[in-house]
């Protein structure tokens, strides 16, 4: 492919495509995310507690079933607490371990709740062992208070005797991802579903940038050098290539989200506001390819396609990020006061995989767009030579 220095200099992306280090980095980051995201185990926790309701002043024995637990490794060192608040908890008077996953915790409940003004309270169950570290079942045990209310001091006294102290809890001795209730193992989908959406956004941004470049520049194919494609046409090729990869990532993100929804919400498609607006955004981008296919004239096709690409990107931001937040009833994180990517969604262990794989998917997407661009450029140059 001949390059003429006066009329056909390289875009920065073309110069970048000649480098290999970032392609290798992108592939390595994606591989790292796939391996670590699938192989790192989840933090131990409880999947079953029975019973879940008890009365004050009684002795209750809880049968617990663990997930990724190793109760049998330290049967004599397993401890449990019912936590009522800061410096308010009672320790299990007896812990019996049956195997790595099953144990019973016996609690002697005080006659009053720590807060005498409540008629019931739910106590998270905290379990600690050297093999598993400390973990919390937030659903825990719900206790009703039917006895006459006591003074605050008298009510709190039994809960302070065996309260958790500094040093009672230990860290998990191995690297784990957090256990988030009903998400369980599906939490790993965040490395695919969510990271693909982020990569899609970066790729669509690049597509919009090159669409703007096309509209700002002038110039056609050189009459003197028919085998050379103008800089303006190259901007159009880049915009099409990035949009194609962005659509691919968007469809993959929608598909992985549907699979995730099936396991967590019960159906592949529940018309959640974010599902709906995301589908609309992708349909708008699908219209970009329909529009380009409707015009045989290359100049008209590229000009209208560039304008539509910018329009599609302007629609993308409110549809994906603003409208779901304003609705306030989305099942997705980031709505109704549930902050996306906060402590309830990610911990530092997950961030060590989540952010690198976003970079990896983005670099991989740019690489794919570069390959698509070079294929389109080669095809157009061959057509120019024929004419």
N, C-alpha and C positions, 0 to 999 in steps of 0.2 A: 504494500500500500504506500505509494509515494506521498511524501509530505512536502508541501511547498512553504517555505518559511514566511513568505509575504502574505499568503492568503489562508493558510491552514495550520495555525499553531494549536498547541494542545491545551485542552481544559485541564485544570488541576486534577480532576478525577481521572483523566487519561494518564497523567503522569503518575498518579497514585497506583493505577492499575499495573504499571510496570514494576512496582515493588512487590516483593513476595512476603516480607516479614509480617505484614498485617493480615494477610490471608492465612498464614500459618498460625498466627496468634488467634484469629477468629475460630479456626478449626479446633485448636487446642482448648480454648475456653468452652466451646460447645461440648466437646468430649468430656472435659472436666465436669461441667454441669450435669451431663447425662449420667456419668458414672457416680459422682458424689450424690446427686439428687436421688438416685435409685438405690444406692447401697447403704448409705448412712441410716442406722436404725432410728426409730422414734423413741423419745424419752419414755421410761416406764410410767404407767398410770393404772387406774382402775377402770375396767369396763363394766363391772357389775358390783352392786352393793345391795344386800338384802338383810333386814328391811331398810326402808328409807324413812320411816316415820316411827317415832317413839314417844313415850310419856316421861315427864320429869319424875325424879325420885325413884326410878326403876333401874334395874341392871339390864342392859341390852347387849346382845351378842350379834355383831355384824359379820356376815359371811361375805368376803370380798374375793373377786376374781381379777387378777392383774393382767396387764398387757406388756409384754417384753420385760416382765419382772423376773427376779431371781431370788425369791423368798427363801428357797431351800439352801442357798449358799451361805446364808447368815441367819439361820432360824432363830438363834438365841438373841440376835442383836436387832431384830425388827421391832420398831416402836410405832405407835400411832397416837394421834391426838384429834380431838374435836376442838376447833378453834372458834371462839366467840368474839374475838376482837384483839386489839393490841394488849399483850400481857394477860390475856384471858383465854384459857384453854384447859381441858382436862386430858390426862394421859390415859391410854388403855391400861386397865388393871391386869389384863391377861391377853397375850398374843399367842395363838397356836398356828403353826405353819404346817400345812398338809403336803404341799409340793411347791414348785417354783411359782405357780400362778395362783394357788388357793391358800387362803388363811382366814382365821376368825379373830376379830378384835372385840374384846369385852370392855364396856364402859359402865361405870357406876355414875349415873346421872344425878346431879345435885337436885335439891327440891325446887330451886328457882332458876330462871334464866338470869344471865348476868345483867340484863336490862329488865328490871321489874315492870316496866311499862308495856312490854310486848306481850301479845298472847301466843305468839309462836316465833321461832327463829330457825334458820337453816345454818348448820355448822359445816364448813368445809372439813373434809377428812385429810389430815396430813400424815403421810407415812414416810419413815426414814429407815434406811438400812445401808450398811457399808457397800454392798454390791450394787445397789440401784441408786443411791443418793436419796434426796428428798423429793417428793412429788405431792401434788394436791389434787384431790377430787373436789371440784367446786360445788357440785350438786349435794354431796355429803349426806347429812342426816337432818331431817326436819323434826323439831321437838315442839310440842304444844304446852302452854303453861295454863293450868286451870286452878292452881292453888292461889290463895290470897297473896297479893303482891307484898314483897318484903322491902326493907330499906335498901338503897343502892349498895351500901357497905356490906350488909348481910348477904345480898344476892351475889355480889362479886367474890366474896371470900372463898367459896369452894373452887371457883374458876382460877384463882390466883395461886392456889397451893401447888398445883402441878403444871403451871403455865410453861409454855415453851421459853427456853432461855437461849442466850447466845451460845452457839457451839453445839446445840442439840441436833441441828440439821447439817447434813453433809452434801457436798456436790456430787453429781453423777460422775463416776470415775471414767466415763468414756464419752466420746463425741456423739451427740444425739440431736435430732430435730424435735421440736416441741410436739406434745400430744394435745390436739385441740378437739376434744369431745367427739362429735359426730363426724368430723372430717377424717380422723384416724389417718390411714395411709394415703388417702386422696390428697392430703396437704402437699404431697410431692408435685401435684399438677401445677402448682404455682410456678415451677421452673419451666413449664411449657406454655400453659395458657396465658399467664400474665406476662411472662418475659417476651413471648411472641407479639403481644399487643404493644409493648414498649418498642420493640424492634420495628414493628409496623409503623409506628408514629414517626420514628427517625427516618425511615425510608420514604414515607409520604412527604415529610418535610423536604427531603432532597428532591423529590419529584416536583413539588411546588416551586422550589428555588429555580430549577432548570426551566420550568414553564415561564417564570418571570423573566429569566435570561432570554428565552426565545422572543418574548414580546418586546423586550427592550432593544434587541439587536436587529440590524438590517443586513441584508445580503443574501444572495442566492448562489446556486451552484455556478462556479466559474465557467464562462464560455471558452476562455483560453486554456483552462486546465479542467477538462470534463471528468478527469479521474479523481478530482479532489472535491470533497464535500465541505460546504461552508460551515463556519463556526455556528451560525444560527441553526442550521439543520442538525448539527451535532447536539445542540441544546434540546431540540425536540426528541432526538433519539434517546438521550439520557432520561428525559422526563417520562417517556413511554416505558423505558426499561425499569426505572424505579417504581413506577405505578404498578407494573405487572408483578414485581416482587412484593410490593406492599399488599396487593390483593391476595397473593398466595399466603402471606403471613396472616392476613385478616381472616381468610377462610379457615386456615389451620387453627387460629385462635378461637374462632366460633365453634369449630368442631370439638376441640379439646374442652371448651367451656360446656358444651352440651353433654359430653360424657361425664364431666364433673358434676353437672346439675343432676344427672340421673342418679348418682350415688348419694348426693347430699340433699337434694330437694325432692327426689322421687320421680322426676320425669326429665326427658331430654330438653323439653321446651315448655316453660311455664309462663311465658309472656311477661317475665320480669322486665321492668322498665329499661334496664341496661341491655338486656338481650334484644329488646325491640329496637331501641335507638341504634345499637351497633349494627343490627341487620339493615336498618335504613341507610346508615352511613356507607356500608359496603355496597348496597344497591345503587347508591348515588355514584360511587366509583365505578361500578359495573357499567353505568350509563356512559362513562368516558370512552370505553372501548366500542360501545354501540355507536356513539357519535362519530368516532374516527372512521369506523367502517362505512358510514353513510355518505362520505364525501370522497369522490375519486380524485379531486384535485389536491395534490400534496400540500401546496401552500395554504389553501383554505382549510384542509384537514388539520394541519399543524397549528394554525392560528386559533381556530375554534377549540381544538383540543387543549391548547395551553390555557385559554381563558376558562374552560370548563374545569380543568385540573385545579386551578386556583380556587374556583367556586366550591369544588368538592372538599378541598382541604379546609376552607372557611367553615363549611357545614360540619366537618368532622369533630372539631373541638367542642362545640356546644352539645352535639348529639352524644358524645361519649363521656364527657366530663361534667358538663354544666347541668343539663336537663335531669340526669339521674339523681344528682345531689338536690336539686330543687324539688323533685317529686317527694323525697323523704320516705318512700316506702319500698325501696329496692332491697332485695335479699343480698345484694353484693356489699362487700365492705366499702366504706366511703359514703354511705347514706344514713340518714336518721341518726346522726351523732356517732356512728361507728367509723373511726378514722381508718382509712386504708393504709396498710403497711405500718401500722403502729405496733405496740407491744402485744396486742391481741392477735395479730396476724403473723408477724415475723419476730424471731429473736436473732441474736448476733450470729448464731450458727447458720441459720438459714440465709442471712444476708451474705455470708461468705460464699454461698453458691448462687444466690439470686442475682446479685449485681454483676458478677463475672459472666453469667450466662446471657444476661441482657446485652452486654458488650459483645459477647461471642455471636449471638444471633444477628446483631446489627452489622457487625463486620462481615458475617457470612452473607447477609442480605445484600450488602454493597458489592461483594464479590459476585454474587449471582447477577446483580444488575449490570456489572461490568461485562460479564460474559454475554448477557443478552444484548448489550450495547454493541459489543464488537461484532456479534453475529449480524445485527441489523446494519451496522456500518459496512461490513463486507458485502452484504447483499445489495445495498444501495449503490456502492461503488461499482459493483459488477453490472448493475442496471445502467449506470451512467456510461460505462464503457461501451455497452451494447448500442446505446443511442448516440 
